[in-house]
Amino acid sequence: MKLKRKSSYKKRFKITSNGFIKRKKAFKNHILTKKSKKRKRRLSNFSIIKNSIKRSIKKNLFL
């Protein structure tokens, strides 16, 4: 039987060419009127995953 990677992880995380794992930041889906421009701009950037959970994410991505 073929093993499939977890599709939830596949949708949420991307691996860069350097081997870092990047993810989108939370809290930028709705109710944006009360958030400042600066905060929304910071939330639209990608974030790099810390080493503590990097191994489990890579395991679920089959890398």
N, CA, C, O and CB atoms as a CASP TS submission, in Angstrom:
PFRMAT TS
TARGET T0000
AUTHOR 0000-0000-0000
METHOD Language model
MODEL 1
PARENT N/A
ATOM      1  N   MET     1       0.839  -1.183   0.000  1.00  0.00           N
ATOM      2  CA  MET     1       0.000   0.000   0.000  1.00  0.00           C
ATOM      3  C   MET     1       0.885   1.248   0.000  1.00  0.00           C
ATOM      4  O   MET     1       1.884   1.315   0.716  1.00  0.00           O
ATOM      5  CB  MET     1      -0.955  -0.002   1.220  1.00  0.00           C
ATOM      6  N   LYS     2       0.505   2.223  -0.807  1.00  0.00           N
ATOM      7  CA  LYS     2       1.293   3.443  -0.919  1.00  0.00           C
ATOM      8  C   LYS     2       1.039   4.364   0.276  1.00  0.00           C
ATOM      9  O   LYS     2      -0.109   4.600   0.653  1.00  0.00           O
ATOM     10  CB  LYS     2       0.968   4.170  -2.232  1.00  0.00           C
ATOM     11  N   LEU     3       2.114   4.882   0.866  1.00  0.00           N
ATOM     12  CA  LEU     3       1.972   5.832   1.966  1.00  0.00           C
ATOM     13  C   LEU     3       1.737   7.215   1.391  1.00  0.00           C
ATOM     14  O   LEU     3       2.404   7.629   0.443  1.00  0.00           O
ATOM     15  CB  LEU     3       3.222   5.821   2.885  1.00  0.00           C
ATOM     16  N   LYS     4       0.793   7.919   1.967  1.00  0.00           N
ATOM     17  CA  LYS     4       0.509   9.273   1.506  1.00  0.00           C
ATOM     18  C   LYS     4       0.929  10.254   2.576  1.00  0.00           C
ATOM     19  O   LYS     4       0.800   9.983   3.770  1.00  0.00           O
ATOM     20  CB  LYS     4      -0.989   9.449   1.159  1.00  0.00           C
ATOM     21  N   ARG     5       1.435  11.398   2.142  1.00  0.00           N
ATOM     22  CA  ARG     5       1.774  12.421   3.123  1.00  0.00           C
ATOM     23  C   ARG     5       0.496  13.060   3.643  1.00  0.00           C
ATOM     24  O   ARG     5      -0.531  13.062   2.965  1.00  0.00           O
ATOM     25  CB  ARG     5       2.715  13.490   2.512  1.00  0.00           C
ATOM     26  N   LYS     6       0.572  13.598   4.848  1.00  0.00           N
ATOM     27  CA  LYS     6      -0.606  14.204   5.459  1.00  0.00           C
ATOM     28  C   LYS     6      -0.984  15.454   4.673  1.00  0.00           C
ATOM     29  O   LYS     6      -0.189  16.387   4.558  1.00  0.00           O
ATOM     30  CB  LYS     6      -0.348  14.546   6.955  1.00  0.00           C
ATOM     31  N   SER     7      -2.189  15.468   4.139  1.00  0.00           N
ATOM     32  CA  SER     7      -2.575  16.581   3.276  1.00  0.00           C
ATOM     33  C   SER     7      -2.749  17.878   4.060  1.00  0.00           C
ATOM     34  O   SER     7      -2.595  18.962   3.496  1.00  0.00           O
ATOM     35  CB  SER     7      -3.862  16.249   2.540  1.00  0.00           C
ATOM     36  N   SER     8      -3.064  17.788   5.343  1.00  0.00           N
ATOM     37  CA  SER     8      -3.180  19.010   6.146  1.00  0.00           C
ATOM     38  C   SER     8      -1.817  19.686   6.295  1.00  0.00           C
ATOM     39  O   SER     8      -1.726  20.913   6.270  1.00  0.00           O
ATOM     40  CB  SER     8      -3.773  18.692   7.539  1.00  0.00           C
ATOM     41  N   TYR     9      -0.761  18.890   6.450  1.00  0.00           N
ATOM     42  CA  TYR     9       0.587  19.438   6.545  1.00  0.00           C
ATOM     43  C   TYR     9       1.039  19.973   5.191  1.00  0.00           C
ATOM     44  O   TYR     9       1.698  21.009   5.108  1.00  0.00           O
ATOM     45  CB  TYR     9       1.571  18.371   7.056  1.00  0.00           C
ATOM     46  N   LYS    10       0.680  19.261   4.146  1.00  0.00           N
ATOM     47  CA  LYS    10       1.058  19.651   2.790  1.00  0.00           C
ATOM     48  C   LYS    10       0.487  21.025   2.441  1.00  0.00           C
ATOM     49  O   LYS    10       1.124  21.807   1.736  1.00  0.00           O
ATOM     50  CB  LYS    10       0.576  18.603   1.777  1.00  0.00           C
ATOM     51  N   LYS    11      -0.720  21.313   2.940  1.00  0.00           N
ATOM     52  CA  LYS    11      -1.368  22.587   2.654  1.00  0.00           C
ATOM     53  C   LYS    11      -0.797  23.727   3.492  1.00  0.00           C
ATOM     54  O   LYS    11      -0.772  24.874   3.046  1.00  0.00           O
ATOM     55  CB  LYS    11      -2.857  22.474   2.893  1.00  0.00           C
ATOM     56  N   ARG    12      -0.341  23.418   4.698  1.00  0.00           N
ATOM     57  CA  ARG    12       0.053  24.477   5.619  1.00  0.00           C
ATOM     58  C   ARG    12       1.539  24.833   5.605  1.00  0.00           C
ATOM     59  O   ARG    12       1.903  25.954   5.961  1.00  0.00           O
ATOM     60  CB  ARG    12      -0.327  24.085   6.983  1.00  0.00           C
ATOM     61  N   PHE    13       2.398  23.901   5.201  1.00  0.00           N
ATOM     62  CA  PHE    13       3.834  24.126   5.294  1.00  0.00           C
ATOM     63  C   PHE    13       4.511  23.953   3.945  1.00  0.00           C
ATOM     64  O   PHE    13       4.120  23.107   3.141  1.00  0.00           O
ATOM     65  CB  PHE    13       4.451  23.183   6.309  1.00  0.00           C
ATOM     66  N   LYS    14       5.549  24.780   3.708  1.00  0.00           N
ATOM     67  CA  LYS    14       6.366  24.647   2.508  1.00  0.00           C
ATOM     68  C   LYS    14       7.827  24.583   2.953  1.00  0.00           C
ATOM     69  O   LYS    14       8.207  25.196   3.951  1.00  0.00           O
ATOM     70  CB  LYS    14       6.120  25.838   1.502  1.00  0.00           C
ATOM     71  N   ILE    15       8.633  23.842   2.209  1.00  0.00           N
ATOM     72  CA  ILE    15      10.052  23.745   2.536  1.00  0.00           C
ATOM     73  C   ILE    15      10.832  24.598   1.559  1.00  0.00           C
ATOM     74  O   ILE    15      10.657  24.486   0.345  1.00  0.00           O
ATOM     75  CB  ILE    15      10.543  22.274   2.501  1.00  0.00           C
ATOM     76  N   THR    16      11.701  25.458   2.093  1.00  0.00           N
ATOM     77  CA  THR    16      12.507  26.337   1.249  1.00  0.00           C
ATOM     78  C   THR    16      13.713  25.573   0.726  1.00  0.00           C
ATOM     79  O   THR    16      13.958  24.433   1.120  1.00  0.00           O
ATOM     80  CB  THR    16      12.957  27.598   2.028  1.00  0.00           C
ATOM     81  N   SER    17      14.463  26.211  -0.163  1.00  0.00           N
ATOM     82  CA  SER    17      15.635  25.553  -0.749  1.00  0.00           C
ATOM     83  C   SER    17      16.732  25.308   0.284  1.00  0.00           C
ATOM     84  O   SER    17      17.546  24.400   0.117  1.00  0.00           O
ATOM     85  CB  SER    17      16.187  26.392  -1.893  1.00  0.00           C
ATOM     86  N   ASN    18      16.761  26.119   1.361  1.00  0.00           N
ATOM     87  CA  ASN    18      17.776  25.947   2.418  1.00  0.00           C
ATOM     88  C   ASN    18      17.401  24.857   3.409  1.00  0.00           C
ATOM     89  O   ASN    18      18.212  24.489   4.258  1.00  0.00           O
ATOM     90  CB  ASN    18      17.983  27.254   3.164  1.00  0.00           C
ATOM     91  N   GLY    19      16.169  24.330   3.311  1.00  0.00           N
ATOM     92  CA  GLY    19      15.730  23.309   4.256  1.00  0.00           C
ATOM     93  C   GLY    19      14.896  23.852   5.396  1.00  0.00           C
ATOM     94  O   GLY    19      14.491  23.100   6.282  1.00  0.00           O
ATOM     95  N   PHE    20      14.630  25.162   5.387  1.00  0.00           N
ATOM     96  CA  PHE    20      13.761  25.741   6.400  1.00  0.00           C
ATOM     97  C   PHE    20      12.321  25.411   6.055  1.00  0.00           C
ATOM     98  O   PHE    20      11.994  25.169   4.893  1.00  0.00           O
ATOM     99  CB  PHE    20      13.966  27.272   6.508  1.00  0.00           C
ATOM    100  N   ILE    21      11.455  25.400   7.070  1.00  0.00           N
ATOM    101  CA  ILE    21      10.032  25.188   6.853  1.00  0.00           C
ATOM    102  C   ILE    21       9.330  26.510   7.108  1.00  0.00           C
ATOM    103  O   ILE    21       9.487  27.109   8.172  1.00  0.00           O
ATOM    104  CB  ILE    21       9.466  24.051   7.775  1.00  0.00           C
ATOM    105  N   LYS    22       8.552  26.966   6.124  1.00  0.00           N
ATOM    106  CA  LYS    22       7.844  28.228   6.309  1.00  0.00           C
ATOM    107  C   LYS    22       6.352  27.983   6.413  1.00  0.00           C
ATOM    108  O   LYS    22       5.830  26.997   5.895  1.00  0.00           O
ATOM    109  CB  LYS    22       8.146  29.195   5.160  1.00  0.00           C
ATOM    110  N   ARG    23       5.673  28.902   7.095  1.00  0.00           N
ATOM    111  CA  ARG    23       4.237  28.810   7.319  1.00  0.00           C
ATOM    112  C   ARG    23       3.642  30.204   7.281  1.00  0.00           C
ATOM    113  O   ARG    23       4.341  31.203   7.452  1.00  0.00           O
ATOM    114  CB  ARG    23       3.923  28.113   8.666  1.00  0.00           C
ATOM    115  N   LYS    24       2.328  30.253   7.052  1.00  0.00           N
ATOM    116  CA  LYS    24       1.620  31.526   7.106  1.00  0.00           C
ATOM    117  C   LYS    24       1.293  31.839   8.557  1.00  0.00           C
ATOM    118  O   LYS    24       1.161  30.934   9.381  1.00  0.00           O
ATOM    119  CB  LYS    24       0.327  31.491   6.238  1.00  0.00           C
ATOM    120  N   LYS    25       1.162  33.126   8.868  1.00  0.00           N
ATOM    121  CA  LYS    25       0.793  33.519  10.218  1.00  0.00           C
ATOM    122  C   LYS    25      -0.721  33.521  10.381  1.00  0.00           C
ATOM    123  O   LYS    25      -1.465  33.696   9.416  1.00  0.00           O
ATOM    124  CB  LYS    25       1.366  34.898  10.550  1.00  0.00           C
ATOM    125  N   ALA    26      -1.157  33.325  11.603  1.00  0.00           N
ATOM    126  CA  ALA    26      -2.588  33.274  11.904  1.00  0.00           C
ATOM    127  C   ALA    26      -3.151  34.684  12.087  1.00  0.00           C
ATOM    128  O   ALA    26      -2.405  35.663  12.083  1.00  0.00           O
ATOM    129  CB  ALA    26      -2.843  32.427  13.169  1.00  0.00           C
ATOM    130  N   PHE    27      -4.455  34.779  12.244  1.00  0.00           N
ATOM    131  CA  PHE    27      -5.194  36.009  12.567  1.00  0.00           C
ATOM    132  C   PHE    27      -5.260  37.010  11.413  1.00  0.00           C
ATOM    133  O   PHE    27      -5.319  38.215  11.660  1.00  0.00           O
ATOM    134  CB  PHE    27      -4.563  36.676  13.759  1.00  0.00           C
ATOM    135  N   LYS    28      -5.251  36.553  10.177  1.00  0.00           N
ATOM    136  CA  LYS    28      -5.439  37.503   9.081  1.00  0.00           C
ATOM    137  C   LYS    28      -6.541  37.047   8.135  1.00  0.00           C
ATOM    138  O   LYS    28      -6.467  37.286   6.929  1.00  0.00           O
ATOM    139  CB  LYS    28      -4.135  37.689   8.310  1.00  0.00           C
ATOM    140  N   ASN    29      -7.572  36.385   8.681  1.00  0.00           N
ATOM    141  CA  ASN    29      -8.665  35.925   7.847  1.00  0.00           C
ATOM    142  C   ASN    29      -9.859  36.876   7.838  1.00  0.00           C
ATOM    143  O   ASN    29     -10.388  37.199   6.775  1.00  0.00           O
ATOM    144  CB  ASN    29      -9.105  34.576   8.305  1.00  0.00           C
ATOM    145  N   HIS    30     -10.275  37.315   8.989  1.00  0.00           N
ATOM    146  CA  HIS    30     -11.463  38.165   9.051  1.00  0.00           C
ATOM    147  C   HIS    30     -11.335  39.103  10.237  1.00  0.00           C
ATOM    148  O   HIS    30     -10.378  39.015  11.007  1.00  0.00           O
ATOM    149  CB  HIS    30     -12.761  37.316   9.157  1.00  0.00           C
ATOM    150  N   ILE    31     -12.296  39.998  10.383  1.00  0.00           N
ATOM    151  CA  ILE    31     -12.279  41.074  11.393  1.00  0.00           C
ATOM    152  C   ILE    31     -10.981  41.870  11.262  1.00  0.00           C
ATOM    153  O   ILE    31     -10.220  42.008  12.220  1.00  0.00           O
ATOM    154  CB  ILE    31     -12.422  40.489  12.844  1.00  0.00           C
ATOM    155  N   LEU    32     -10.747  42.386  10.066  1.00  0.00           N
ATOM    156  CA  LEU    32      -9.510  43.113   9.799  1.00  0.00           C
ATOM    157  C   LEU    32      -9.658  44.615  10.036  1.00  0.00           C
ATOM    158  O   LEU    32      -8.667  45.345  10.000  1.00  0.00           O
ATOM    159  CB  LEU    32      -9.061  42.862   8.374  1.00  0.00           C
ATOM    160  N   THR    33     -10.873  45.079  10.275  1.00  0.00           N
ATOM    161  CA  THR    33     -11.073  46.529  10.406  1.00  0.00           C
ATOM    162  C   THR    33     -10.457  47.086  11.679  1.00  0.00           C
ATOM    163  O   THR    33      -9.984  48.222  11.694  1.00  0.00           O
ATOM    164  CB  THR    33     -12.554  46.856  10.378  1.00  0.00           C
ATOM    165  N   LYS    34     -10.457  46.302  12.738  1.00  0.00           N
ATOM    166  CA  LYS    34      -9.901  46.803  13.999  1.00  0.00           C
ATOM    167  C   LYS    34      -8.394  46.615  14.119  1.00  0.00           C
ATOM    168  O   LYS    34      -7.786  47.106  15.069  1.00  0.00           O
ATOM    169  CB  LYS    34     -10.574  46.122  15.151  1.00  0.00           C
ATOM    170  N   LYS    35      -7.777  45.901  13.157  1.00  0.00           N
ATOM    171  CA  LYS    35      -6.327  45.679  13.190  1.00  0.00           C
ATOM    172  C   LYS    35      -5.625  46.773  12.401  1.00  0.00           C
ATOM    173  O   LYS    35      -6.100  47.200  11.349  1.00  0.00           O
ATOM    174  CB  LYS    35      -5.965  44.281  12.621  1.00  0.00           C
ATOM    175  N   SER    36      -4.494  47.217  12.919  1.00  0.00           N
ATOM    176  CA  SER    36      -3.773  48.319  12.269  1.00  0.00           C
ATOM    177  C   SER    36      -3.104  47.847  10.983  1.00  0.00           C
ATOM    178  O   SER    36      -2.915  46.649  10.775  1.00  0.00           O
ATOM    179  CB  SER    36      -2.722  48.914  13.222  1.00  0.00           C
ATOM    180  N   LYS    37      -2.746  48.801  10.121  1.00  0.00           N
ATOM    181  CA  LYS    37      -2.072  48.473   8.862  1.00  0.00           C
ATOM    182  C   LYS    37      -0.756  47.762   9.117  1.00  0.00           C
ATOM    183  O   LYS    37      -0.394  46.812   8.423  1.00  0.00           O
ATOM    184  CB  LYS    37      -1.831  49.736   8.036  1.00  0.00           C
ATOM    185  N   LYS    38      -0.050  48.245  10.129  1.00  0.00           N
ATOM    186  CA  LYS    38       1.247  47.658  10.469  1.00  0.00           C
ATOM    187  C   LYS    38       1.095  46.198  10.884  1.00  0.00           C
ATOM    188  O   LYS    38       1.886  45.346  10.481  1.00  0.00           O
ATOM    189  CB  LYS    38       1.919  48.457  11.593  1.00  0.00           C
ATOM    190  N   ARG    39       0.079  45.918  11.689  1.00  0.00           N
ATOM    191  CA  ARG    39      -0.161  44.545  12.160  1.00  0.00           C
ATOM    192  C   ARG    39      -0.550  43.628  11.007  1.00  0.00           C
ATOM    193  O   ARG    39      -0.067  42.499  10.922  1.00  0.00           O
ATOM    194  CB  ARG    39      -1.261  44.529  13.235  1.00  0.00           C
ATOM    195  N   LYS    40      -1.422  44.105  10.121  1.00  0.00           N
ATOM    196  CA  LYS    40      -1.847  43.298   8.975  1.00  0.00           C
ATOM    197  C   LYS    40      -0.687  43.031   8.031  1.00  0.00           C
ATOM    198  O   LYS    40      -0.587  41.946   7.458  1.00  0.00           O
ATOM    199  CB  LYS    40      -2.982  43.992   8.223  1.00  0.00           C
ATOM    200  N   ARG    41       0.182  44.004   7.867  1.00  0.00           N
ATOM    201  CA  ARG    41       1.361  43.833   7.013  1.00  0.00           C
ATOM    202  C   ARG    41       2.306  42.780   7.586  1.00  0.00           C
ATOM    203  O   ARG    41       2.849  41.958   6.848  1.00  0.00           O
ATOM    204  CB  ARG    41       2.102  45.169   6.847  1.00  0.00           C
ATOM    205  N   ARG    42       2.499  42.810   8.906  1.00  0.00           N
ATOM    206  CA  ARG    42       3.348  41.806   9.551  1.00  0.00           C
ATOM    207  C   ARG    42       2.738  40.413   9.479  1.00  0.00           C
ATOM    208  O   ARG    42       3.461  39.426   9.349  1.00  0.00           O
ATOM    209  CB  ARG    42       3.595  42.183  11.003  1.00  0.00           C
ATOM    210  N   LEU    43       1.419  40.324   9.563  1.00  0.00           N
ATOM    211  CA  LEU    43       0.749  39.034   9.514  1.00  0.00           C
ATOM    212  C   LEU    43       0.761  38.413   8.120  1.00  0.00           C
ATOM    213  O   LEU    43       0.600  37.200   7.986  1.00  0.00           O
ATOM    214  CB  LEU    43      -0.668  39.180   9.988  1.00  0.00           C
ATOM    215  N   SER    44       0.950  39.227   7.082  1.00  0.00           N
ATOM    216  CA  SER    44       0.932  38.665   5.732  1.00  0.00           C
ATOM    217  C   SER    44       2.273  38.062   5.340  1.00  0.00           C
ATOM    218  O   SER    44       2.360  37.376   4.322  1.00  0.00           O
ATOM    219  CB  SER    44       0.544  39.732   4.732  1.00  0.00           C
ATOM    220  N   ASN    45       3.312  38.299   6.117  1.00  0.00           N
ATOM    221  CA  ASN    45       4.616  37.691   5.839  1.00  0.00           C
ATOM    222  C   ASN    45       4.642  36.239   6.290  1.00  0.00           C
ATOM    223  O   ASN    45       3.842  35.818   7.126  1.00  0.00           O
ATOM    224  CB  ASN    45       5.737  38.478   6.532  1.00  0.00           C
ATOM    225  N   PHE    46       5.570  35.484   5.725  1.00  0.00           N
ATOM    226  CA  PHE    46       5.746  34.104   6.147  1.00  0.00           C
ATOM    227  C   PHE    46       6.615  34.053   7.396  1.00  0.00           C
ATOM    228  O   PHE    46       7.383  34.977   7.666  1.00  0.00           O
ATOM    229  CB  PHE    46       6.367  33.263   5.018  1.00  0.00           C
ATOM    230  N   SER    47       6.491  32.978   8.147  1.00  0.00           N
ATOM    231  CA  SER    47       7.276  32.775   9.352  1.00  0.00           C
ATOM    232  C   SER    47       8.044  31.466   9.222  1.00  0.00           C
ATOM    233  O   SER    47       7.577  30.526   8.579  1.00  0.00           O
ATOM    234  CB  SER    47       6.371  32.769  10.616  1.00  0.00           C
ATOM    235  N   ILE    48       9.224  31.410   9.833  1.00  0.00           N
ATOM    236  CA  ILE    48      10.062  30.210   9.792  1.00  0.00           C
ATOM    237  C   ILE    48       9.792  29.387  11.046  1.00  0.00           C
ATOM    238  O   ILE    48       9.691  29.937  12.143  1.00  0.00           O
ATOM    239  CB  ILE    48      11.581  30.579   9.680  1.00  0.00           C
ATOM    240  N   ILE    49       9.677  28.078  10.885  1.00  0.00           N
ATOM    241  CA  ILE    49       9.383  27.172  11.997  1.00  0.00           C
ATOM    242  C   ILE    49      10.618  26.999  12.880  1.00  0.00           C
ATOM    243  O   ILE    49      11.740  26.899  12.385  1.00  0.00           O
ATOM    244  CB  ILE    49       8.903  25.799  11.470  1.00  0.00           C
ATOM    245  N   LYS    50      10.392  26.967  14.195  1.00  0.00           N
ATOM    246  CA  LYS    50      11.471  26.751  15.149  1.00  0.00           C
ATOM    247  C   LYS    50      11.920  25.282  15.138  1.00  0.00           C
ATOM    248  O   LYS    50      11.187  24.405  14.680  1.00  0.00           O
ATOM    249  CB  LYS    50      11.023  27.165  16.563  1.00  0.00           C
ATOM    250  N   ASN    51      13.119  25.029  15.641  1.00  0.00           N
ATOM    251  CA  ASN    51      13.686  23.678  15.619  1.00  0.00           C
ATOM    252  C   ASN    51      12.932  22.675  16.482  1.00  0.00           C
ATOM    253  O   ASN    51      13.003  21.472  16.232  1.00  0.00           O
ATOM    254  CB  ASN    51      15.108  23.729  16.065  1.00  0.00           C
ATOM    255  N   SER    52      12.208  23.154  17.498  1.00  0.00           N
ATOM    256  CA  SER    52      11.568  22.236  18.434  1.00  0.00           C
ATOM    257  C   SER    52      10.502  21.360  17.777  1.00  0.00           C
ATOM    258  O   SER    52      10.355  20.197  18.153  1.00  0.00           O
ATOM    259  CB  SER    52      10.951  23.014  19.565  1.00  0.00           C
ATOM    260  N   ILE    53       9.766  21.880  16.818  1.00  0.00           N
ATOM    261  CA  ILE    53       8.719  21.082  16.166  1.00  0.00           C
ATOM    262  C   ILE    53       9.050  20.755  14.720  1.00  0.00           C
ATOM    263  O   ILE    53       8.233  20.169  14.009  1.00  0.00           O
ATOM    264  CB  ILE    53       7.397  21.815  16.224  1.00  0.00           C
ATOM    265  N   LYS    54      10.240  21.128  14.285  1.00  0.00           N
ATOM    266  CA  LYS    54      10.641  20.917  12.888  1.00  0.00           C
ATOM    267  C   LYS    54      10.661  19.427  12.521  1.00  0.00           C
ATOM    268  O   LYS    54      10.265  19.044  11.420  1.00  0.00           O
ATOM    269  CB  LYS    54      12.026  21.532  12.639  1.00  0.00           C
ATOM    270  N   ARG    55      11.125  18.603  13.454  1.00  0.00           N
ATOM    271  CA  ARG    55      11.265  17.174  13.178  1.00  0.00           C
ATOM    272  C   ARG    55       9.908  16.509  12.958  1.00  0.00           C
ATOM    273  O   ARG    55       9.747  15.699  12.045  1.00  0.00           O
ATOM    274  CB  ARG    55      12.001  16.485  14.324  1.00  0.00           C
ATOM    275  N   SER    56       8.944  16.854  13.792  1.00  0.00           N
ATOM    276  CA  SER    56       7.622  16.233  13.653  1.00  0.00           C
ATOM    277  C   SER    56       6.933  16.668  12.363  1.00  0.00           C
ATOM    278  O   SER    56       6.218  15.878  11.746  1.00  0.00           O
ATOM    279  CB  SER    56       6.741  16.583  14.856  1.00  0.00           C
ATOM    280  N   ILE    57       7.139  17.907  11.953  1.00  0.00           N
ATOM    281  CA  ILE    57       6.550  18.380  10.700  1.00  0.00           C
ATOM    282  C   ILE    57       7.188  17.669   9.514  1.00  0.00           C
ATOM    283  O   ILE    57       6.489  17.235   8.598  1.00  0.00           O
ATOM    284  CB  ILE    57       6.716  19.906  10.562  1.00  0.00           C
ATOM    285  N   LYS    58       8.502  17.549   9.527  1.00  0.00           N
ATOM    286  CA  LYS    58       9.181  16.853   8.432  1.00  0.00           C
ATOM    287  C   LYS    58       8.754  15.383   8.359  1.00  0.00           C
ATOM    288  O   LYS    58       8.646  14.813   7.274  1.00  0.00           O
ATOM    289  CB  LYS    58      10.705  16.951   8.605  1.00  0.00           C
ATOM    290  N   LYS    59       8.514  14.779   9.528  1.00  0.00           N
ATOM    291  CA  LYS    59       8.079  13.387   9.565  1.00  0.00           C
ATOM    292  C   LYS    59       6.716  13.232   8.896  1.00  0.00           C
ATOM    293  O   LYS    59       6.478  12.277   8.156  1.00  0.00           O
ATOM    294  CB  LYS    59       8.024  12.878  11.014  1.00  0.00           C
ATOM    295  N   ASN    60       5.835  14.178   9.166  1.00  0.00           N
ATOM    296  CA  ASN    60       4.490  14.118   8.585  1.00  0.00           C
ATOM    297  C   ASN    60       4.469  14.509   7.117  1.00  0.00           C
ATOM    298  O   ASN    60       3.528  14.175   6.398  1.00  0.00           O
ATOM    299  CB  ASN    60       3.554  15.016   9.356  1.00  0.00           C
ATOM    300  N   LEU    61       5.495  15.209   6.671  1.00  0.00           N
ATOM    301  CA  LEU    61       5.601  15.547   5.259  1.00  0.00           C
ATOM    302  C   LEU    61       6.363  14.474   4.469  1.00  0.00           C
ATOM    303  O   LEU    61       6.493  14.575   3.249  1.00  0.00           O
ATOM    304  CB  LEU    61       6.288  16.896   5.101  1.00  0.00           C
ATOM    305  N   PHE    62       6.865  13.447   5.169  1.00  0.00           N
ATOM    306  CA  PHE    62       7.690  12.375   4.572  1.00  0.00           C
ATOM    307  C   PHE    62       8.936  12.916   3.886  1.00  0.00           C
ATOM    308  O   PHE    62       9.218  12.581   2.736  1.00  0.00           O
ATOM    309  CB  PHE    62       6.867  11.578   3.565  1.00  0.00           C
ATOM    310  N   LEU    63       9.687  13.763   4.606  1.00  0.00           N
ATOM    311  CA  LEU    63      10.949  14.274   4.037  1.00  0.00           C
ATOM    312  C   LEU    63      12.113  13.865   4.904  1.00  0.00           C
ATOM    313  O   LEU    63      13.258  14.197   4.597  1.00  0.00           O
ATOM    314  CB  LEU    63      10.914  15.809   3.892  1.00  0.00           C
TER
END
